[in-house]
Amino acid sequence: MAPTTIQSTRSDLPLIELRNVTCGYGGRVILENVNLEVRRGEVLALIGTSGGGKTTVLRLLGRQLRPLSGQVLFDGQDLAPLNLEQLYAVRRRMGMLFQFGALFTDLSVFENVAFPLREHTSLSEVMMRDLVLMKLNAVGLRGSRDLMPSEISGGMARRVALARAIALDPDVVLYDEPFAGLDPISLGVAARLIRDLNDALGLTSIIVSHDLHETFEIADRVAMVANGRVVAQGTPDELRNSEDPLVKQFVGAHADGPVRFHQPAAPVAVDFGLGVAA
């Protein structure tokens, strides 16, 4: 019989840890020798340039991607050698809010939130109904339970997706661009929900986001991922005040800096034939 996944009782250990992780796709390395800890109960924001490896970190945590070297630990357990049964047990302790919500369009709001409960539990319909309504109430949408995804706004859809992400009472919730495409009111509501639910439910949250203002308002710590490595870590204020040129350019939204406006190219004279003899 395969060994079961063991949940640690040591609160002093990080819930998630990347140890000297190198990974990529095909022959292309995306992250190289990355070390990162996520502490229990905190909201950690992952920021950085597009293509720098932020979403790759989320894929490593769900073991959609295995590291080429190093270890990805969840609650002290290396994810790489887990068999399918053990991996599913670990994934049940994780909630995921996908970019733009990713609701099932042919299921009602209620059934979207009920989906993970139906898949992973044997609860009675009465208990399942109560749990779904509790999760919807937590995001302010209990009265919208019978609507279809096409009948709600983008901001409401994101909140339904959040209710679904916490349906199984996970230990950690992973957010992939939770604020993308939201109006200012919906964005503020989503940010407040992430912080409030994290604290009220004793969650740990990892947020991948380019919306620095809202993210910095709710994050305990921020890690900046760029050029395949973690280039800076600290509190939001520490990154705002960083003298690192790359961090300053990114946080200050400066057009030029270590990330150049012009990509490497042949000299203009060569490309346009200027000054070249006929």
Secondary structure, DSSP 8 states (H G I E B T S, - for coil): ----------TTS-SEEEEEEEEEETTEEEEEEEEEEE-TT-EEEEE-STTSSHHHHHHHHTTSS--SEEEEEETTEESTT--HHHHHHHHTTEEEE-TT----TTS-HHHHHHHHHHHH----HHHHHHHHHHHHHHTT-GGGTT--GGGS-HHHHHHHHHHHHTTT--SEEEEESTTTT--HHHHHHHHHHHHHHHHHTT-EEEEE-S-HHHHHHH-SEEEEEETTEEEEEE-HHHHHT---HHHHHHHHT-SSSSS-SS-----HHHHHTTT---
